[in-house]
Amino acid sequence: MDEHVYKIIRLTGSSAESMDAAIRNAVRRASQTLRNLRWFRVVETRGYIEDGEVAYFQVTVEIGFTLDDEDDD
């Protein structure tokens, strides 16, 4: 079994569509600059209200990714 060390970042994604879309936006953005993404955990959900209606959803996620091995350089 491989042993891994994970680094965790925290991001907040938003979407006018849904909480699911907000999560996917955060993960998609992280994948543009980070490698080896492995998992996410929702740590907070909230939304923005405008004129008595839900305008958009905000979801804060922690995203875990493995660090590159030293011999992968």
Secondary structure, 3 states (H helix, E strand, C coil): CCCCCEEEEEEEEEECCCHHHHHHHHHHHHHHHCCCEEEEEEEEEEEEEECCEEEEEEEEEEEEEECCCHHHC
